[in-house]
Amino acid sequence: MKMRLATLLIASTLGAIATPAMAQFGNLLGGLSNSSTSASVTPEAFVSSAFAAEKLMNNSVSLLSRSLSSKEKAAELEAQRTAATETTDPAEKKAKLTEVRKSELASLNEAMANAKFEADVKQMSGKQREDLGAAAFNFMLALLQDKALVDQGKGLVSSLSSNPMNITKIGGVKDAIGSLGNQISAASNIAGKMPSIFTAVGVKVPASKDEKPKLMAEVAGD
């Protein structure tokens, strides 16, 4: 019953997504209202907000993967991330961090597909469950923000396109939209399994993208 309630809460919080690249979400996302319209936000502010939302998502995924993976796998992922953050060449560092995030997502998906997943969560200590709940909450919050920002960004691009003086600003906005879309797509499998975590740790799903993130550790590189 609790699992069903958590699933319904996520579905009602999120809803249907319209963008073809995000169609795999089914009814998990959408129905969101933007607190700032495209007409009232600057390209710089939009890109900054997009960066913050992506950082929140990346940090959440990293902590989720550490919490739910085996000790050996968690140590491997942490070592991989440490090596990436210590890389001095900016392009190489970015590429390595991208690979780290892919590894973390893969490990998280594998852990959540395990039949013992829910039982393992229930056996965690109070602090471990609290940390897991915070990461899960922030993951869904970032997903809400990503979706709202994609919609806002499209409106911003349309608004900027009407003025030739703004042409040079469109590229950065489009890049941010593309990056957000990729993040949403990559997070799809995890989002579908989130009700299990929310039920197990007793944390409510964020009802709005404007809720405050829960306190959690900050991962190096994100």
C-alpha positions as a Python dict, from the first residue, in 0.01 Angstrom:
ca = {
    (1, 'M'): (0, 0, 0),
    (2, 'K'): (282, 241, 91),
    (3, 'M'): (464, 157, -234),
    (4, 'R'): (149, 226, -436),
    (5, 'L'): (99, 558, -258),
    (6, 'A'): (458, 665, -326),
    (7, 'T'): (421, 571, -693),
    (8, 'L'): (100, 772, -722),
    (9, 'L'): (265, 1069, -551),
    (10, 'I'): (552, 1069, -799),
    (11, 'A'): (313, 1032, -1091),
    (12, 'S'): (94, 1320, -972),
    (13, 'T'): (397, 1534, -896),
    (14, 'L'): (555, 1477, -1233),
    (15, 'G'): (302, 1388, -1511),
    (16, 'A'): (353, 1352, -1890),
    (17, 'I'): (647, 1485, -2088),
    (18, 'A'): (610, 1627, -2437),
    (19, 'T'): (966, 1645, -2572),
    (20, 'P'): (1036, 1347, -2805),
    (21, 'A'): (1383, 1295, -2658),
    (22, 'M'): (1221, 1251, -2316),
    (23, 'A'): (924, 1038, -2427),
    (24, 'Q'): (1064, 733, -2248),
    (25, 'F'): (949, 884, -1917),
    (26, 'G'): (586, 808, -1992),
    (27, 'N'): (384, 975, -1717),
    (28, 'L'): (669, 1048, -1480),
    (29, 'L'): (729, 1411, -1574),
    (30, 'G'): (548, 1723, -1677),
    (31, 'G'): (261, 1937, -1559),
    (32, 'L'): (506, 2187, -1417),
    (33, 'S'): (462, 2562, -1404),
    (34, 'N'): (763, 2789, -1439),
    (35, 'S'): (812, 3045, -1165),
    (36, 'S'): (1011, 3259, -1409),
    (37, 'T'): (888, 3300, -1765),
    (38, 'S'): (1125, 3312, -2061),
    (39, 'A'): (1052, 3682, -2096),
    (40, 'S'): (1168, 3763, -1744),
    (41, 'V'): (1495, 3570, -1736),
    (42, 'T'): (1827, 3664, -1893),
    (43, 'P'): (2037, 3413, -2090),
    (44, 'E'): (2305, 3438, -1822),
    (45, 'A'): (2059, 3365, -1541),
    (46, 'F'): (1911, 3074, -1734),
    (47, 'V'): (2249, 2912, -1798),
    (48, 'S'): (2341, 2960, -1432),
    (49, 'S'): (2016, 2794, -1318),
    (50, 'A'): (2071, 2508, -1562),
    (51, 'F'): (2422, 2453, -1428),
    (52, 'A'): (2293, 2447, -1069),
    (53, 'A'): (2020, 2194, -1152),
    (54, 'E'): (2265, 1968, -1333),
    (55, 'K'): (2508, 1988, -1042),
    (56, 'L'): (2232, 1892, -798),
    (57, 'M'): (2140, 1592, -1015),
    (58, 'N'): (2500, 1476, -1062),
    (59, 'N'): (2575, 1505, -692),
    (60, 'S'): (2259, 1315, -603),
    (61, 'V'): (2333, 1031, -846),
    (62, 'S'): (2686, 999, -712),
    (63, 'L'): (2565, 973, -352),
    (64, 'L'): (2284, 734, -446),
    (65, 'S'): (2528, 505, -623),
    (66, 'R'): (2764, 507, -324),
    (67, 'S'): (2479, 429, -85),
    (68, 'L'): (2330, 143, -283),
    (69, 'S'): (2633, -20, -447),
    (70, 'S'): (2850, -281, -279),
    (71, 'K'): (3140, -155, -69),
    (72, 'E'): (3382, -274, -336),
    (73, 'K'): (3193, -102, -616),
    (74, 'A'): (3149, 219, -416),
    (75, 'A'): (3524, 229, -348),
    (76, 'E'): (3594, 171, -718),
    (77, 'L'): (3364, 456, -819),
    (78, 'E'): (3516, 689, -562),
    (79, 'A'): (3868, 609, -685),
    (80, 'Q'): (3757, 668, -1044),
    (81, 'R'): (3612, 1006, -949),
    (82, 'T'): (3923, 1105, -752),
    (83, 'A'): (4143, 1027, -1051),
    (84, 'A'): (3916, 1234, -1276),
    (85, 'T'): (3912, 1537, -1047),
    (86, 'E'): (4291, 1531, -1018),
    (87, 'T'): (4332, 1553, -1396),
    (88, 'T'): (4480, 1892, -1486),
    (89, 'D'): (4383, 1918, -1853),
    (90, 'P'): (4030, 2072, -1861),
    (91, 'A'): (3908, 1878, -2166),
    (92, 'E'): (4044, 1548, -2037),
    (93, 'K'): (3899, 1615, -1692),
    (94, 'K'): (3556, 1684, -1838),
    (95, 'A'): (3569, 1364, -2044),
    (96, 'K'): (3676, 1156, -1744),
    (97, 'L'): (3404, 1301, -1521),
    (98, 'T'): (3149, 1219, -1791),
    (99, 'E'): (3266, 857, -1783),
    (100, 'V'): (3248, 856, -1403),
    (101, 'R'): (2885, 972, -1415),
    (102, 'K'): (2801, 700, -1666),
    (103, 'S'): (2960, 441, -1438),
    (104, 'E'): (2766, 576, -1139),
    (105, 'L'): (2437, 561, -1328),
    (106, 'A'): (2508, 207, -1445),
    (107, 'S'): (2599, 95, -1093),
    (108, 'L'): (2289, 261, -949),
    (109, 'N'): (2061, 98, -1207),
    (110, 'E'): (2217, -239, -1133),
    (111, 'A'): (2175, -195, -758),
    (112, 'M'): (1811, -89, -788),
    (113, 'A'): (1734, -385, -1014),
    (114, 'N'): (1854, -629, -748),
    (115, 'A'): (1573, -825, -585),
    (116, 'K'): (1728, -757, -243),
    (117, 'F'): (1736, -382, -300),
    (118, 'E'): (1446, -284, -73),
    (119, 'A'): (1548, -527, 201),
    (120, 'D'): (1902, -388, 197),
    (121, 'V'): (1772, -32, 234),
    (122, 'K'): (1559, -128, 533),
    (123, 'Q'): (1864, -276, 704),
    (124, 'M'): (2063, 49, 679),
    (125, 'S'): (2142, 254, 988),
    (126, 'G'): (1940, 564, 1064),
    (127, 'K'): (2212, 795, 929),
    (128, 'Q'): (2251, 590, 611),
    (129, 'R'): (1876, 601, 548),
    (130, 'E'): (1870, 975, 615),
    (131, 'D'): (2152, 1034, 365),
    (132, 'L'): (1985, 808, 109),
    (133, 'G'): (1653, 988, 154),
    (134, 'A'): (1818, 1328, 104),
    (135, 'A'): (1991, 1213, -214),
    (136, 'A'): (1668, 1061, -349),
    (137, 'F'): (1470, 1378, -270),
    (138, 'N'): (1732, 1598, -437),
    (139, 'F'): (1744, 1367, -739),
    (140, 'M'): (1371, 1412, -800),
    (141, 'L'): (1393, 1784, -723),
    (142, 'A'): (1668, 1824, -983),
    (143, 'L'): (1458, 1630, -1233),
    (144, 'L'): (1168, 1870, -1177),
    (145, 'Q'): (1402, 2165, -1223),
    (146, 'D'): (1557, 2015, -1538),
    (147, 'K'): (1216, 1972, -1700),
    (148, 'A'): (1100, 2323, -1609),
    (149, 'L'): (1426, 2472, -1736),
    (150, 'V'): (1403, 2289, -2069),
    (151, 'D'): (1056, 2437, -2122),
    (152, 'Q'): (1172, 2780, -2009),
    (153, 'G'): (1480, 2760, -2231),
    (154, 'K'): (1277, 2688, -2542),
    (155, 'G'): (1071, 2998, -2478),
    (156, 'L'): (1387, 3198, -2418),
    (157, 'V'): (1539, 3084, -2748),
    (158, 'S'): (1222, 3187, -2928),
    (159, 'S'): (1228, 3527, -2757),
    (160, 'L'): (1596, 3586, -2833),
    (161, 'S'): (1554, 3483, -3195),
    (162, 'S'): (1317, 3773, -3256),
    (163, 'N'): (1598, 4023, -3197),
    (164, 'P'): (1912, 4003, -3418),
    (165, 'M'): (2113, 4170, -3140),
    (166, 'N'): (2067, 3858, -2927),
    (167, 'I'): (2189, 3601, -3179),
    (168, 'T'): (2522, 3555, -3001),
    (169, 'K'): (2342, 3463, -2678),
    (170, 'I'): (2135, 3181, -2825),
    (171, 'G'): (2418, 2929, -2851),
    (172, 'G'): (2481, 2907, -2478),
    (173, 'V'): (2111, 2867, -2404),
    (174, 'K'): (2073, 2591, -2664),
    (175, 'D'): (2377, 2410, -2524),
    (176, 'A'): (2226, 2423, -2175),
    (177, 'I'): (1892, 2291, -2303),
    (178, 'G'): (2066, 2004, -2480),
    (179, 'S'): (2266, 1915, -2171),
    (180, 'L'): (1955, 1920, -1952),
    (181, 'G'): (1771, 1698, -2201),
    (182, 'N'): (2056, 1448, -2199),
    (183, 'Q'): (2055, 1442, -1821),
    (184, 'I'): (1680, 1380, -1808),
    (185, 'S'): (1711, 1098, -2060),
    (186, 'A'): (1998, 935, -1870),
    (187, 'A'): (1802, 951, -1544),
    (188, 'S'): (1487, 785, -1680),
    (189, 'N'): (1545, 433, -1546),
    (190, 'I'): (1631, 560, -1201),
    (191, 'A'): (1327, 788, -1183),
    (192, 'G'): (1097, 492, -1245),
    (193, 'K'): (1242, 307, -946),
    (194, 'M'): (1244, 597, -702),
    (195, 'P'): (914, 503, -529),
    (196, 'S'): (1098, 210, -370),
    (197, 'I'): (1347, 441, -201),
    (198, 'F'): (1090, 697, -88),
    (199, 'T'): (880, 420, 65),
    (200, 'A'): (1175, 249, 233),
    (201, 'V'): (1319, 563, 394),
    (202, 'G'): (991, 741, 464),
    (203, 'V'): (1069, 1058, 269),
    (204, 'K'): (804, 1248, 73),
    (205, 'V'): (847, 1328, -296),
    (206, 'P'): (917, 1698, -367),
    (207, 'A'): (589, 1859, -467),
    (208, 'S'): (748, 2148, -653),
    (209, 'K'): (1072, 2239, -828),
    (210, 'D'): (1089, 2538, -594),
    (211, 'E'): (1134, 2332, -278),
    (212, 'K'): (1468, 2363, -102),
    (213, 'P'): (1721, 2081, -154),
    (214, 'K'): (1789, 1863, 146),
    (215, 'L'): (2132, 1885, 306),
    (216, 'M'): (2375, 1629, 165),
    (217, 'A'): (2747, 1583, 112),
    (218, 'E'): (2906, 1756, -187),
    (219, 'V'): (3093, 1526, -422),
    (220, 'A'): (3425, 1637, -573),
    (221, 'G'): (3397, 1729, -939),
    (222, 'D'): (3029, 1822, -926),
}
